[in-house]
């Protein structure tokens, strides 16, 4: 699979299994992530707009974000 560009419409991606955090709430304030085939990266979309654009990140980019979040690097953003 060719590496998709950021902002690609979700409908243009192959069928994916989307996951969201268990901390997500009923009002849909969350994002969903899906692994692209062949390890091509991770797609991220807004759960309220599942047909909207998806942002594509490498595995390393997602790992840096998750590890940074785990370390508290972004805690100041949520007050």
N, CA, C and O atoms as a Tripos MOL2 file, in Angstrom:
@<TRIPOS>MOLECULE
protein
  316   315    79     0     0
PROTEIN
NO_CHARGES

@<TRIPOS>ATOM
      1 N           0.8290   -1.1790    0.0000 N.3       1 UNK1
      2 CA          0.0000    0.0000    0.0000 C.3       1 UNK1
      3 C           0.8690    1.2350    0.0000 C.2       1 UNK1
      4 O           1.8220    1.3270    0.7730 O.2       1 UNK1
      5 N           0.5530    2.1810   -0.8540 N.am      2 UNK2
      6 CA          1.2660    3.4440   -0.9180 C.3       2 UNK2
      7 C           0.9410    4.2560    0.3310 C.2       2 UNK2
      8 O          -0.1980    4.2500    0.7980 O.2       2 UNK2
      9 N           1.9440    4.9620    0.8760 N.am      3 UNK3
     10 CA          1.7370    5.7680    2.0790 C.3       3 UNK3
     11 C           0.7290    6.8730    1.7890 C.2       3 UNK3
     12 O           0.9990    7.7430    0.9620 O.2       3 UNK3
     13 N          -0.4460    6.8590    2.4610 N.am      4 UNK4
     14 CA         -1.4330    7.9170    2.2420 C.3       4 UNK4
     15 C          -0.9490    9.2350    2.8150 C.2       4 UNK4
     16 O          -0.1270    9.2590    3.7310 O.2       4 UNK4
     17 N          -1.4580   10.3180    2.2800 N.am      5 UNK5
     18 CA         -1.0740   11.6370    2.7770 C.3       5 UNK5
     19 C          -2.0250   12.0520    3.8930 C.2       5 UNK5
     20 O          -3.1160   11.4990    4.0300 O.2       5 UNK5
     21 N          -1.6060   13.0210    4.6800 N.am      6 UNK6
     22 CA         -2.4490   13.5120    5.7650 C.3       6 UNK6
     23 C          -3.6820   14.1970    5.2280 C.2       6 UNK6
     24 O          -3.6590   14.8340    4.1750 O.2       6 UNK6
     25 N          -4.7660   14.0520    5.9800 N.am      7 UNK7
     26 CA         -6.0250   14.6370    5.5700 C.3       7 UNK7
     27 C          -6.7510   13.8030    4.5350 C.2       7 UNK7
     28 O          -7.6470   14.3070    3.8570 O.2       7 UNK7
     29 N          -6.3870   12.5460    4.4000 N.am      8 UNK8
     30 CA         -7.0150   11.6740    3.4140 C.3       8 UNK8
     31 C          -8.4260   11.3250    3.8930 C.2       8 UNK8
     32 O          -8.6100   10.9950    5.0650 O.2       8 UNK8
     33 N          -9.4180   11.3910    3.0130 N.am      9 UNK9
     34 CA        -10.7610   10.9790    3.4120 C.3       9 UNK9
     35 C         -10.7500    9.5220    3.8770 C.2       9 UNK9
     36 O         -10.1460    8.6630    3.2350 O.2       9 UNK9
     37 N         -11.4100    9.2590    4.9760 N.am     10 UNK10
     38 CA        -11.4400    7.9150    5.5320 C.3      10 UNK10
     39 C         -11.9210    6.8960    4.5130 C.2      10 UNK10
     40 O         -11.4480    5.7590    4.5040 O.2      10 UNK10
     41 N         -12.8500    7.2860    3.6590 N.am     11 UNK11
     42 CA        -13.3910    6.3670    2.6520 C.3      11 UNK11
     43 C         -12.3230    5.9230    1.6490 C.2      11 UNK11
     44 O         -12.4950    4.8950    0.9940 O.2      11 UNK11
     45 N         -11.2380    6.6640    1.5150 N.am     12 UNK12
     46 CA        -10.1780    6.2920    0.5830 C.3      12 UNK12
     47 C          -9.1720    5.3170    1.2020 C.2      12 UNK12
     48 O          -8.2850    4.8180    0.5080 O.2      12 UNK12
     49 N          -9.3040    5.0490    2.4790 N.am     13 UNK13
     50 CA         -8.4230    4.0960    3.1390 C.3      13 UNK13
     51 C          -8.9980    2.6910    2.9920 C.2      13 UNK13
     52 O         -10.1980    2.5320    2.7710 O.2      13 UNK13
     53 N          -8.1540    1.6790    3.1130 N.am     14 UNK14
     54 CA         -8.6910    0.3120    3.0900 C.3      14 UNK14
     55 C          -9.5580    0.1020    4.3370 C.2      14 UNK14
     56 O          -9.5030    0.9140    5.2610 O.2      14 UNK14
     57 N         -10.3460   -0.9580    4.3810 N.am     15 UNK15
     58 CA        -11.1280   -1.2280    5.5960 C.3      15 UNK15
     59 C         -10.1850   -1.3560    6.7970 C.2      15 UNK15
     60 O          -9.1990   -2.0910    6.7450 O.2      15 UNK15
     61 N         -10.4940   -0.6410    7.8660 N.am     16 UNK16
     62 CA         -9.6430   -0.6210    9.0540 C.3      16 UNK16
     63 C         -10.4720   -0.9410   10.2940 C.2      16 UNK16
     64 O         -11.6920   -0.7780   10.3090 O.2      16 UNK16
     65 N          -9.7880   -1.3940   11.3190 N.am     17 UNK17
     66 CA        -10.4230   -1.6100   12.6160 C.3      17 UNK17
     67 C         -10.0700   -0.4150   13.4940 C.2      17 UNK17
     68 O          -8.9280   -0.2710   13.9300 O.2      17 UNK17
     69 N         -11.0460    0.4310   13.7470 N.am     18 UNK18
     70 CA        -10.8410    1.6600   14.5170 C.3      18 UNK18
     71 C         -11.0190    1.3800   16.0050 C.2      18 UNK18
     72 O         -11.9300    0.6580   16.4110 O.2      18 UNK18
     73 N         -10.1340    1.9630   16.8100 N.am     19 UNK19
     74 CA        -10.1650    1.7980   18.2650 C.3      19 UNK19
     75 C         -10.2330    3.1740   18.9130 C.2      19 UNK19
     76 O          -9.6560    4.1410   18.4160 O.2      19 UNK19
     77 N         -10.9510    3.2450   20.0360 N.am     20 UNK20
     78 CA        -10.9360    4.4910   20.8010 C.3      20 UNK20
     79 C         -10.6990    4.1680   22.2650 C.2      20 UNK20
     80 O         -10.8810    3.0310   22.7020 O.2      20 UNK20
     81 N         -10.2970    5.1630   23.0030 N.am     21 UNK21
     82 CA         -9.9630    4.9940   24.4030 C.3      21 UNK21
     83 C         -11.1720    4.5800   25.2200 C.2      21 UNK21
     84 O         -12.3010    4.9800   24.9380 O.2      21 UNK21
     85 N         -10.9160    3.7770   26.2300 N.am     22 UNK22
     86 CA        -11.9750    3.4410   27.1870 C.3      22 UNK22
     87 C         -12.4070    4.6790   27.9610 C.2      22 UNK22
     88 O         -13.4780    4.6840   28.5680 O.2      22 UNK22
     89 N         -11.5890    5.7250   27.9490 N.am     23 UNK23
     90 CA        -11.9210    6.9800   28.6330 C.3      23 UNK23
     91 C         -12.8300    7.8710   27.8000 C.2      23 UNK23
     92 O         -13.2420    8.9360   28.2600 O.2      23 UNK23
     93 N         -13.1400    7.4590   26.6090 N.am     24 UNK24
     94 CA        -14.0280    8.2260   25.7490 C.3      24 UNK24
     95 C         -15.3870    8.3520   26.4240 C.2      24 UNK24
     96 O         -15.7830    7.4840   27.2020 O.2      24 UNK24
     97 N         -16.0960    9.4320   26.1250 N.am     25 UNK25
     98 CA        -17.3910    9.6360   26.7780 C.3      25 UNK25
     99 C         -18.5320    9.5400   25.7700 C.2      25 UNK25
    100 O         -18.2910    9.5640   24.5630 O.2      25 UNK25
    101 N         -19.7720    9.4330   26.2490 N.am     26 UNK26
    102 CA        -20.9150    9.2520   25.3480 C.3      26 UNK26
    103 C         -21.1450   10.4090   24.3680 C.2      26 UNK26
    104 O         -21.8060   10.2240   23.3460 O.2      26 UNK26
    105 N         -20.6090   11.5980   24.6670 N.am     27 UNK27
    106 CA        -20.8150   12.7160   23.7420 C.3      27 UNK27
    107 C         -19.8730   12.6580   22.5480 C.2      27 UNK27
    108 O         -19.9330   13.5190   21.6700 O.2      27 UNK27
    109 N         -19.0130   11.6630   22.5060 N.am     28 UNK28
    110 CA        -18.1550   11.4570   21.3460 C.3      28 UNK28
    111 C         -16.9200   12.3270   21.3150 C.2      28 UNK28
    112 O         -16.3580   12.5610   20.2450 O.2      28 UNK28
    113 N         -16.4850   12.8090   22.4610 N.am     29 UNK29
    114 CA        -15.2870   13.6500   22.5140 C.3      29 UNK29
    115 C         -14.0350   12.7870   22.5460 C.2      29 UNK29
    116 O         -13.3710   12.6680   23.5760 O.2      29 UNK29
    117 N         -13.7250   12.1900   21.4040 N.am     30 UNK30
    118 CA        -12.5490   11.3290   21.3640 C.3      30 UNK30
    119 C         -12.0370   11.2170   19.9340 C.2      30 UNK30
    120 O         -12.6780   11.6400   18.9720 O.2      30 UNK30
    121 N         -10.8720   10.6360   19.8460 N.am     31 UNK31
    122 CA        -10.3180   10.2950   18.5430 C.3      31 UNK31
    123 C         -10.2370    8.7830   18.4640 C.2      31 UNK31
    124 O         -10.2420    8.0920   19.4830 O.2      31 UNK31
    125 N         -10.1620    8.2820   17.2550 N.am     32 UNK32
    126 CA        -10.0260    6.8470   17.0240 C.3      32 UNK32
    127 C          -8.7490    6.6080   16.2380 C.2      32 UNK32
    128 O          -8.3640    7.4280   15.4050 O.2      32 UNK32
    129 N          -8.1000    5.4980   16.4980 N.am     33 UNK33
    130 CA         -6.8730    5.1250   15.8170 C.3      33 UNK33
    131 C          -7.0400    3.7680   15.1540 C.2      33 UNK33
    132 O          -7.7800    2.9090   15.6330 O.2      33 UNK33
    133 N          -6.3340    3.5920   14.0380 N.am     34 UNK34
    134 CA         -6.3500    2.3100   13.3360 C.3      34 UNK34
    135 C          -4.9820    2.0730   12.7130 C.2      34 UNK34
    136 O          -4.3570    2.9870   12.1760 O.2      34 UNK34
    137 N          -4.5340    0.8360   12.7970 N.am     35 UNK35
    138 CA         -3.2620    0.4610   12.1800 C.3      35 UNK35
    139 C          -3.4750    0.2520   10.6920 C.2      35 UNK35
    140 O          -4.4050   -0.4420   10.2820 O.2      35 UNK35
    141 N          -2.6070    0.8560    9.8820 N.am     36 UNK36
    142 CA         -2.6740    0.6680    8.4370 C.3      36 UNK36
    143 C          -2.0330   -0.6690    8.0660 C.2      36 UNK36
    144 O          -1.1290   -1.1330    8.7610 O.2      36 UNK36
    145 N          -2.4890   -1.2870    6.9840 N.am     37 UNK37
    146 CA         -1.9310   -2.5800    6.5690 C.3      37 UNK37
    147 C          -0.4260   -2.5080    6.3300 C.2      37 UNK37
    148 O           0.1070   -1.4990    5.8700 O.2      37 UNK37
    149 N           0.2280   -3.5950    6.6530 N.am     38 UNK38
    150 CA          1.6540   -3.6990    6.3640 C.3      38 UNK38
    151 C           2.5330   -2.8130    7.2140 C.2      38 UNK38
    152 O           3.6880   -2.5710    6.8620 O.2      38 UNK38
    153 N           2.0090   -2.3170    8.3380 N.am     39 UNK39
    154 CA          2.8100   -1.4540    9.1970 C.3      39 UNK39
    155 C           3.0860   -0.0880    8.6000 C.2      39 UNK39
    156 O           4.0540    0.5710    8.9790 O.2      39 UNK39
    157 N           2.2350    0.3500    7.6570 N.am     40 UNK40
    158 CA          2.4430    1.6290    6.9650 C.3      40 UNK40
    159 C           2.2050    2.8330    7.8580 C.2      40 UNK40
    160 O           2.4910    3.9590    7.4510 O.2      40 UNK40
    161 N           1.6910    2.6310    9.0600 N.am     41 UNK41
    162 CA          1.4650    3.7460    9.9650 C.3      41 UNK41
    163 C           0.1690    3.5870   10.7250 C.2      41 UNK41
    164 O          -0.4500    2.5230   10.7380 O.2      41 UNK41
    165 N          -0.2210    4.6780   11.3590 N.am     42 UNK42
    166 CA         -1.4370    4.7240   12.1640 C.3      42 UNK42
    167 C          -2.3020    5.8660   11.6490 C.2      42 UNK42
    168 O          -1.8260    6.9880   11.4760 O.2      42 UNK42
    169 N          -3.5700    5.5740   11.4070 N.am     43 UNK43
    170 CA         -4.5360    6.5960   11.0040 C.3      43 UNK43
    171 C          -5.2660    7.0810   12.2470 C.2      43 UNK43
    172 O          -5.5840    6.2910   13.1360 O.2      43 UNK43
    173 N          -5.5320    8.3830   12.3070 N.am     44 UNK44
    174 CA         -6.2420    9.0000   13.4290 C.3      44 UNK44
    175 C          -7.3990    9.8010   12.8630 C.2      44 UNK44
    176 O          -7.2200   10.5730   11.9210 O.2      44 UNK44
    177 N          -8.5940    9.6240   13.4330 N.am     45 UNK45
    178 CA         -9.7560   10.3810   12.9720 C.3      45 UNK45
    179 C         -10.5860   10.8510   14.1630 C.2      45 UNK45
    180 O         -10.4710   10.3180   15.2670 O.2      45 UNK45
    181 N         -11.4110   11.8420   13.9240 N.am     46 UNK46
    182 CA        -12.3410   12.3660   14.9120 C.3      46 UNK46
    183 C         -13.5330   11.4200   14.9710 C.2      46 UNK46
    184 O         -14.1540   11.1510   13.9430 O.2      46 UNK46
    185 N         -13.8620   10.9140   16.1460 N.am     47 UNK47
    186 CA        -14.9520    9.9430   16.2580 C.3      47 UNK47
    187 C         -16.3120   10.5390   15.8980 C.2      47 UNK47
    188 O         -17.2210    9.8060   15.5100 O.2      47 UNK47
    189 N         -16.4610   11.8560   16.0200 N.am     48 UNK48
    190 CA        -17.7410   12.4830   15.6620 C.3      48 UNK48
    191 C         -17.9270   12.5970   14.1580 C.2      48 UNK48
    192 O         -19.0470   12.7800   13.6810 O.2      48 UNK48
    193 N         -16.8330   12.4880   13.4080 N.am     49 UNK49
    194 CA        -16.8780   12.6000   11.9470 C.3      49 UNK49
    195 C         -16.1450   11.4080   11.3280 C.2      49 UNK49
    196 O         -15.0880   11.5850   10.7220 O.2      49 UNK49
    197 N         -16.6880   10.2040   11.4710 N.am     50 UNK50
    198 CA        -15.9650    9.0120   11.0210 C.3      50 UNK50
    199 C         -15.7000    8.9740    9.5200 C.2      50 UNK50
    200 O         -14.8080    8.2520    9.0760 O.2      50 UNK50
    201 N         -16.4440    9.7250    8.7380 N.am     51 UNK51
    202 CA        -16.1860    9.7640    7.3000 C.3      51 UNK51
    203 C         -15.2920   10.9310    6.9040 C.2      51 UNK51
    204 O         -14.9610   11.1020    5.7310 O.2      51 UNK51
    205 N         -14.9100   11.7150    7.8740 N.am     52 UNK52
    206 CA        -14.0570   12.8710    7.6040 C.3      52 UNK52
    207 C         -12.6180   12.4690    7.3690 C.2      52 UNK52
    208 O         -12.3170   11.2820    7.2520 O.2      52 UNK52
    209 N         -11.7310   13.4370    7.2990 N.am     53 UNK53
    210 CA        -10.3310   13.1410    7.0040 C.3      53 UNK53
    211 C          -9.6180   12.4390    8.1590 C.2      53 UNK53
    212 O          -9.9360   12.6430    9.3300 O.2      53 UNK53
    213 N          -8.6620   11.6220    7.7940 N.am     54 UNK54
    214 CA         -7.8110   10.9450    8.7720 C.3      54 UNK54
    215 C          -6.3960   11.4920    8.6290 C.2      54 UNK54
    216 O          -5.9190   11.7440    7.5230 O.2      54 UNK54
    217 N          -5.7430   11.6680    9.7570 N.am     55 UNK55
    218 CA         -4.3360   12.0330    9.7570 C.3      55 UNK55
    219 C          -3.5210   10.7540    9.8600 C.2      55 UNK55
    220 O          -3.8890    9.8330   10.5890 O.2      55 UNK55
    221 N          -2.4300   10.7000    9.1400 N.am     56 UNK56
    222 CA         -1.5970    9.4890    9.0840 C.3      56 UNK56
    223 C          -0.2630    9.7820    9.7620 C.2      56 UNK56
    224 O           0.4100   10.7590    9.4350 O.2      56 UNK56
    225 N           0.1090    8.9290   10.7060 N.am     57 UNK57
    226 CA          1.3670    9.0680   11.4320 C.3      57 UNK57
    227 C           2.1570    7.7690   11.3290 C.2      57 UNK57
    228 O           1.5850    6.6930   11.1510 O.2      57 UNK57
    229 N           3.4740    7.8840   11.4420 N.am     58 UNK58
    230 CA          4.3100    6.6880   11.4830 C.3      58 UNK58
    231 C           4.1730    6.0470   12.8670 C.2      58 UNK58
    232 O           3.7030    6.6740   13.8160 O.2      58 UNK58
    233 N           4.5870    4.8030   12.9540 N.am     59 UNK59
    234 CA          4.5840    4.1130   14.2400 C.3      59 UNK59
    235 C           5.4650    4.8710   15.2360 C.2      59 UNK59
    236 O           5.0960    5.0140   16.4020 O.2      59 UNK59
    237 N           6.6190    5.3550   14.7880 N.am     60 UNK60
    238 CA          7.5310    6.0940   15.6690 C.3      60 UNK60
    239 C           6.9000    7.3910   16.1740 C.2      60 UNK60
    240 O           7.0920    7.7600   17.3320 O.2      60 UNK60
    241 N           6.1500    8.0820   15.3190 N.am     61 UNK61
    242 CA          5.4850    9.3150   15.7460 C.3      61 UNK61
    243 C           4.4330    9.0320   16.8200 C.2      61 UNK61
    244 O           4.3400    9.7540   17.8130 O.2      61 UNK61
    245 N           3.6480    7.9850   16.6160 N.am     62 UNK62
    246 CA          2.6310    7.6200   17.6050 C.3      62 UNK62
    247 C           3.2950    7.1770   18.9010 C.2      62 UNK62
    248 O           2.8330    7.5310   19.9860 O.2      62 UNK62
    249 N           4.3710    6.4100   18.8010 N.am     63 UNK63
    250 CA          5.0900    5.9670   20.0020 C.3      63 UNK63
    251 C           5.6020    7.1680   20.7940 C.2      63 UNK63
    252 O           5.4780    7.1960   22.0190 O.2      63 UNK63
    253 N           6.1730    8.1550   20.1150 N.am     64 UNK64
    254 CA          6.6690    9.3530   20.8010 C.3      64 UNK64
    255 C           5.5320   10.0860   21.4970 C.2      64 UNK64
    256 O           5.7000   10.5610   22.6200 O.2      64 UNK64
    257 N           4.3760   10.1850   20.8450 N.am     65 UNK65
    258 CA          3.2280   10.8490   21.4520 C.3      65 UNK65
    259 C           2.7240   10.0770   22.6740 C.2      65 UNK65
    260 O           2.5260   10.6620   23.7390 O.2      65 UNK65
    261 N           2.5170    8.7750   22.5240 N.am     66 UNK66
    262 CA          1.9850    7.9640   23.6270 C.3      66 UNK66
    263 C           2.9420    7.9880   24.8170 C.2      66 UNK66
    264 O           2.5120    8.1480   25.9600 O.2      66 UNK66
    265 N           4.2270    7.8310   24.5500 N.am     67 UNK67
    266 CA          5.1990    7.8480   25.6470 C.3      67 UNK67
    267 C           5.2570    9.2210   26.3060 C.2      67 UNK67
    268 O           5.3890    9.3180   27.5260 O.2      67 UNK67
    269 N           5.1580   10.2830   25.5090 N.am     68 UNK68
    270 CA          5.1310   11.6310   26.0660 C.3      68 UNK68
    271 C           3.8890   11.8570   26.9160 C.2      68 UNK68
    272 O           3.9640   12.4630   27.9860 O.2      68 UNK68
    273 N           2.7450   11.3700   26.4390 N.am     69 UNK69
    274 CA          1.5080   11.4880   27.2250 C.3      69 UNK69
    275 C           1.6360   10.7020   28.5270 C.2      69 UNK69
    276 O           1.2210   11.1690   29.5870 O.2      69 UNK69
    277 N           2.2030    9.5260   28.4380 N.am     70 UNK70
    278 CA          2.3980    8.7030   29.6400 C.3      70 UNK70
    279 C           3.2990    9.4150   30.6430 C.2      70 UNK70
    280 O           3.0970    9.3000   31.8520 O.2      70 UNK70
    281 N           4.2900   10.1470   30.1470 N.am     71 UNK71
    282 CA          5.2200   10.8720   31.0180 C.3      71 UNK71
    283 C           4.6440   12.1900   31.5360 C.2      71 UNK71
    284 O           5.2620   12.8460   32.3750 O.2      71 UNK71
    285 N           3.4590   12.5870   31.0410 N.am     72 UNK72
    286 CA          2.8380   13.8270   31.5050 C.3      72 UNK72
    287 C           3.2350   15.0650   30.7210 C.2      72 UNK72
    288 O           2.9510   16.1820   31.1560 O.2      72 UNK72
    289 N           3.8870   14.8940   29.5700 N.am     73 UNK73
    290 CA          4.3600   16.0320   28.7910 C.3      73 UNK73
    291 C           3.2430   16.9780   28.3430 C.2      73 UNK73
    292 O           3.5050   18.1500   28.0770 O.2      73 UNK73
    293 N           2.0140   16.4930   28.2580 N.am     74 UNK74
    294 CA          0.9240   17.3030   27.7350 C.3      74 UNK74
    295 C          -0.1380   17.6300   28.7850 C.2      74 UNK74
    296 O          -1.1950   18.1700   28.4600 O.2      74 UNK74
    297 N           0.1470   17.3030   30.0310 N.am     75 UNK75
    298 CA         -0.8430   17.5120   31.0870 C.3      75 UNK75
    299 C          -1.3010   18.9650   31.1800 C.2      75 UNK75
    300 O          -2.4580   19.2250   31.5100 O.2      75 UNK75
    301 N          -0.4230   19.8980   30.8980 N.am     76 UNK76
    302 CA         -0.7840   21.3260   30.9960 C.3      76 UNK76
    303 C          -1.8500   21.7280   29.9740 C.2      76 UNK76
    304 O          -2.4890   22.7700   30.1240 O.2      76 UNK76
    305 N          -2.0430   20.9200   28.9530 N.am     77 UNK77
    306 CA         -3.0350   21.2460   27.9160 C.3      77 UNK77
    307 C          -4.4640   20.9420   28.3510 C.2      77 UNK77
    308 O          -5.4130   21.4440   27.7480 O.2      77 UNK77
    309 N          -4.6260   20.1330   29.3830 N.am     78 UNK78
    310 CA         -5.9790   19.7780   29.8260 C.3      78 UNK78
    311 C          -6.3010   20.3390   31.1980 C.2      78 UNK78
    312 O          -7.2740   19.9290   31.8310 O.2      78 UNK78
    313 N          -5.4910   21.2690   31.6540 N.am     79 UNK79
    314 CA         -5.7660   22.0480   32.8430 C.3      79 UNK79
    315 C          -5.7060   21.3190   34.0960 C.2      79 UNK79
    316 O          -5.9260   21.9000   35.1590 O.2      79 UNK79
@<TRIPOS>BOND
     1     1     2 1
     2     2     3 1
     3     3     4 2
     4     3     5 am
     5     5     6 1
     6     6     7 1
     7     7     8 2
     8     7     9 am
     9     9    10 1
    10    10    11 1
    11    11    12 2
    12    11    13 am
    13    13    14 1
    14    14    15 1
    15    15    16 2
    16    15    17 am
    17    17    18 1
    18    18    19 1
    19    19    20 2
    20    19    21 am
    21    21    22 1
    22    22    23 1
    23    23    24 2
    24    23    25 am
    25    25    26 1
    26    26    27 1
    27    27    28 2
    28    27    29 am
    29    29    30 1
    30    30    31 1
    31    31    32 2
    32    31    33 am
    33    33    34 1
    34    34    35 1
    35    35    36 2
    36    35    37 am
    37    37    38 1
    38    38    39 1
    39    39    40 2
    40    39    41 am
    41    41    42 1
    42    42    43 1
    43    43    44 2
    44    43    45 am
    45    45    46 1
    46    46    47 1
    47    47    48 2
    48    47    49 am
    49    49    50 1
    50    50    51 1
    51    51    52 2
    52    51    53 am
    53    53    54 1
    54    54    55 1
    55    55    56 2
    56    55    57 am
    57    57    58 1
    58    58    59 1
    59    59    60 2
    60    59    61 am
    61    61    62 1
    62    62    63 1
    63    63    64 2
    64    63    65 am
    65    65    66 1
    66    66    67 1
    67    67    68 2
    68    67    69 am
    69    69    70 1
    70    70    71 1
    71    71    72 2
    72    71    73 am
    73    73    74 1
    74    74    75 1
    75    75    76 2
    76    75    77 am
    77    77    78 1
    78    78    79 1
    79    79    80 2
    80    79    81 am
    81    81    82 1
    82    82    83 1
    83    83    84 2
    84    83    85 am
    85    85    86 1
    86    86    87 1
    87    87    88 2
    88    87    89 am
    89    89    90 1
    90    90    91 1
    91    91    92 2
    92    91    93 am
    93    93    94 1
    94    94    95 1
    95    95    96 2
    96    95    97 am
    97    97    98 1
    98    98    99 1
    99    99   100 2
   100    99   101 am
   101   101   102 1
   102   102   103 1
   103   103   104 2
   104   103   105 am
   105   105   106 1
   106   106   107 1
   107   107   108 2
   108   107   109 am
   109   109   110 1
   110   110   111 1
   111   111   112 2
   112   111   113 am
   113   113   114 1
   114   114   115 1
   115   115   116 2
   116   115   117 am
   117   117   118 1
   118   118   119 1
   119   119   120 2
   120   119   121 am
   121   121   122 1
   122   122   123 1
   123   123   124 2
   124   123   125 am
   125   125   126 1
   126   126   127 1
   127   127   128 2
   128   127   129 am
   129   129   130 1
   130   130   131 1
   131   131   132 2
   132   131   133 am
   133   133   134 1
   134   134   135 1
   135   135   136 2
   136   135   137 am
   137   137   138 1
   138   138   139 1
   139   139   140 2
   140   139   141 am
   141   141   142 1
   142   142   143 1
   143   143   144 2
   144   143   145 am
   145   145   146 1
   146   146   147 1
   147   147   148 2
   148   147   149 am
   149   149   150 1
   150   150   151 1
   151   151   152 2
   152   151   153 am
   153   153   154 1
   154   154   155 1
   155   155   156 2
   156   155   157 am
   157   157   158 1
   158   158   159 1
   159   159   160 2
   160   159   161 am
   161   161   162 1
   162   162   163 1
   163   163   164 2
   164   163   165 am
   165   165   166 1
   166   166   167 1
   167   167   168 2
   168   167   169 am
   169   169   170 1
   170   170   171 1
   171   171   172 2
   172   171   173 am
   173   173   174 1
   174   174   175 1
   175   175   176 2
   176   175   177 am
   177   177   178 1
   178   178   179 1
   179   179   180 2
   180   179   181 am
   181   181   182 1
   182   182   183 1
   183   183   184 2
   184   183   185 am
   185   185   186 1
   186   186   187 1
   187   187   188 2
   188   187   189 am
   189   189   190 1
   190   190   191 1
   191   191   192 2
   192   191   193 am
   193   193   194 1
   194   194   195 1
   195   195   196 2
   196   195   197 am
   197   197   198 1
   198   198   199 1
   199   199   200 2
   200   199   201 am
   201   201   202 1
   202   202   203 1
   203   203   204 2
   204   203   205 am
   205   205   206 1
   206   206   207 1
   207   207   208 2
   208   207   209 am
   209   209   210 1
   210   210   211 1
   211   211   212 2
   212   211   213 am
   213   213   214 1
   214   214   215 1
   215   215   216 2
   216   215   217 am
   217   217   218 1
   218   218   219 1
   219   219   220 2
   220   219   221 am
   221   221   222 1
   222   222   223 1
   223   223   224 2
   224   223   225 am
   225   225   226 1
   226   226   227 1
   227   227   228 2
   228   227   229 am
   229   229   230 1
   230   230   231 1
   231   231   232 2
   232   231   233 am
   233   233   234 1
   234   234   235 1
   235   235   236 2
   236   235   237 am
   237   237   238 1
   238   238   239 1
   239   239   240 2
   240   239   241 am
   241   241   242 1
   242   242   243 1
   243   243   244 2
   244   243   245 am
   245   245   246 1
   246   246   247 1
   247   247   248 2
   248   247   249 am
   249   249   250 1
   250   250   251 1
   251   251   252 2
   252   251   253 am
   253   253   254 1
   254   254   255 1
   255   255   256 2
   256   255   257 am
   257   257   258 1
   258   258   259 1
   259   259   260 2
   260   259   261 am
   261   261   262 1
   262   262   263 1
   263   263   264 2
   264   263   265 am
   265   265   266 1
   266   266   267 1
   267   267   268 2
   268   267   269 am
   269   269   270 1
   270   270   271 1
   271   271   272 2
   272   271   273 am
   273   273   274 1
   274   274   275 1
   275   275   276 2
   276   275   277 am
   277   277   278 1
   278   278   279 1
   279   279   280 2
   280   279   281 am
   281   281   282 1
   282   282   283 1
   283   283   284 2
   284   283   285 am
   285   285   286 1
   286   286   287 1
   287   287   288 2
   288   287   289 am
   289   289   290 1
   290   290   291 1
   291   291   292 2
   292   291   293 am
   293   293   294 1
   294   294   295 1
   295   295   296 2
   296   295   297 am
   297   297   298 1
   298   298   299 1
   299   299   300 2
   300   299   301 am
   301   301   302 1
   302   302   303 1
   303   303   304 2
   304   303   305 am
   305   305   306 1
   306   306   307 1
   307   307   308 2
   308   307   309 am
   309   309   310 1
   310   310   311 1
   311   311   312 2
   312   311   313 am
   313   313   314 1
   314   314   315 1
   315   315   316 2
@<TRIPOS>SUBSTRUCTURE
     1 UNK1         2 RESIDUE 1 A UNK
     2 UNK2         6 RESIDUE 1 A UNK
     3 UNK3        10 RESIDUE 1 A UNK
     4 UNK4        14 RESIDUE 1 A UNK
     5 UNK5        18 RESIDUE 1 A UNK
     6 UNK6        22 RESIDUE 1 A UNK
     7 UNK7        26 RESIDUE 1 A UNK
     8 UNK8        30 RESIDUE 1 A UNK
     9 UNK9        34 RESIDUE 1 A UNK
    10 UNK10       38 RESIDUE 1 A UNK
    11 UNK11       42 RESIDUE 1 A UNK
    12 UNK12       46 RESIDUE 1 A UNK
    13 UNK13       50 RESIDUE 1 A UNK
    14 UNK14       54 RESIDUE 1 A UNK
    15 UNK15       58 RESIDUE 1 A UNK
    16 UNK16       62 RESIDUE 1 A UNK
    17 UNK17       66 RESIDUE 1 A UNK
    18 UNK18       70 RESIDUE 1 A UNK
    19 UNK19       74 RESIDUE 1 A UNK
    20 UNK20       78 RESIDUE 1 A UNK
    21 UNK21       82 RESIDUE 1 A UNK
    22 UNK22       86 RESIDUE 1 A UNK
    23 UNK23       90 RESIDUE 1 A UNK
    24 UNK24       94 RESIDUE 1 A UNK
    25 UNK25       98 RESIDUE 1 A UNK
    26 UNK26      102 RESIDUE 1 A UNK
    27 UNK27      106 RESIDUE 1 A UNK
    28 UNK28      110 RESIDUE 1 A UNK
    29 UNK29      114 RESIDUE 1 A UNK
    30 UNK30      118 RESIDUE 1 A UNK
    31 UNK31      122 RESIDUE 1 A UNK
    32 UNK32      126 RESIDUE 1 A UNK
    33 UNK33      130 RESIDUE 1 A UNK
    34 UNK34      134 RESIDUE 1 A UNK
    35 UNK35      138 RESIDUE 1 A UNK
    36 UNK36      142 RESIDUE 1 A UNK
    37 UNK37      146 RESIDUE 1 A UNK
    38 UNK38      150 RESIDUE 1 A UNK
    39 UNK39      154 RESIDUE 1 A UNK
    40 UNK40      158 RESIDUE 1 A UNK
    41 UNK41      162 RESIDUE 1 A UNK
    42 UNK42      166 RESIDUE 1 A UNK
    43 UNK43      170 RESIDUE 1 A UNK
    44 UNK44      174 RESIDUE 1 A UNK
    45 UNK45      178 RESIDUE 1 A UNK
    46 UNK46      182 RESIDUE 1 A UNK
    47 UNK47      186 RESIDUE 1 A UNK
    48 UNK48      190 RESIDUE 1 A UNK
    49 UNK49      194 RESIDUE 1 A UNK
    50 UNK50      198 RESIDUE 1 A UNK
    51 UNK51      202 RESIDUE 1 A UNK
    52 UNK52      206 RESIDUE 1 A UNK
    53 UNK53      210 RESIDUE 1 A UNK
    54 UNK54      214 RESIDUE 1 A UNK
    55 UNK55      218 RESIDUE 1 A UNK
    56 UNK56      222 RESIDUE 1 A UNK
    57 UNK57      226 RESIDUE 1 A UNK
    58 UNK58      230 RESIDUE 1 A UNK
    59 UNK59      234 RESIDUE 1 A UNK
    60 UNK60      238 RESIDUE 1 A UNK
    61 UNK61      242 RESIDUE 1 A UNK
    62 UNK62      246 RESIDUE 1 A UNK
    63 UNK63      250 RESIDUE 1 A UNK
    64 UNK64      254 RESIDUE 1 A UNK
    65 UNK65      258 RESIDUE 1 A UNK
    66 UNK66      262 RESIDUE 1 A UNK
    67 UNK67      266 RESIDUE 1 A UNK
    68 UNK68      270 RESIDUE 1 A UNK
    69 UNK69      274 RESIDUE 1 A UNK
    70 UNK70      278 RESIDUE 1 A UNK
    71 UNK71      282 RESIDUE 1 A UNK
    72 UNK72      286 RESIDUE 1 A UNK
    73 UNK73      290 RESIDUE 1 A UNK
    74 UNK74      294 RESIDUE 1 A UNK
    75 UNK75      298 RESIDUE 1 A UNK
    76 UNK76      302 RESIDUE 1 A UNK
    77 UNK77      306 RESIDUE 1 A UNK
    78 UNK78      310 RESIDUE 1 A UNK
    79 UNK79      314 RESIDUE 1 A UNK
